[in-house]
Amino acid sequence: MKQAAMQSNIIDSAMRLPAGNPKSEVSAWFDLAERWGISHTVAAPPDEFVMAFNDEGNAMMADLVKQYPDRLSALAVANPWYGEKAVDTLKRAFERGLCGLYLHPGRQGFHLTESVVDPLIEACLEYGKPIYSHTGTPICAMPFQLAELARRFGEATFVMGHMGWTDFCGYDAVPAAQQTPNILLDTSLACSSIVADAIEKLGVGRVLFGTGYPRSRPAHEFEKLKPLNLSEEDFDKYARKNARRIWKINP
């Protein structure tokens, strides 16, 4: 792979906005992203909005998307324990243009296998939106738990955040994804050998490039791509086309 030649117009499917001033944080991110050829970012709001202040977080992200429509897409948050209020929150966010649902079981206090999350998945199906879930936190957010949820909602599209590498080993990410075809893998934080295994066993159409920022950095995520030796066509799917398809990003 001619890395320098292909490293442009990349879509980052795994960025979470750090806490702080949202305008200054997103501006700083764009400066960093531009240096690495990342032209569009799919972002989740900071943790406090993921856990508790869902409406405020969604409104903030919608405003940022409106300000930077060509550079930013945003995931909506709704803590499932809020019940019908969470469903209403999610639907309002979708109607404001947010591109999918962001789940973080460890922050929001539920297991991926619990039925409390089902109404949110049903809302995603109603609006045709994908679900990105953090994985890698033992007992509540592991790859096989996401696979169970994805099997129950076979018409929905799920993204396995970080391939289970955030707090655990992640070696079960590919076997879990093999159980059901409606899971894609965000490869941020995962090591090169596991990414290569995913591409070999699942196909390049089921992986998404992500930086995992702010937990990881573009420098690390691009460095680990070198051993993969992807063809230009495969890199295009991995770093651009797959993301455009599931997040509905215009070229």
Secondary structure, DSSP 8 states (H G I E B T S, - for coil): --HHHH-SSEEEEEEE--SS-HHHHHHHHHHHHHHTTEEEEEEE--HHHHHT-HHHHHHHHHHHHHHSTTTEEEEE---GGGTHHHHHHHHHHHHTT--EEEE-HHHHT--TTSGGGHHHHHHHHHHT--EEEE--BTTTB-HHHHHHHHHHTTTS-EEEEGGG-SSS--TTHHHHHTT-TTEEEE-TT--HHHHHHHHHHH-GGGEE----TTTS-HHHHHHTTGGG---HHHHHIIIIIHHHHHHT---
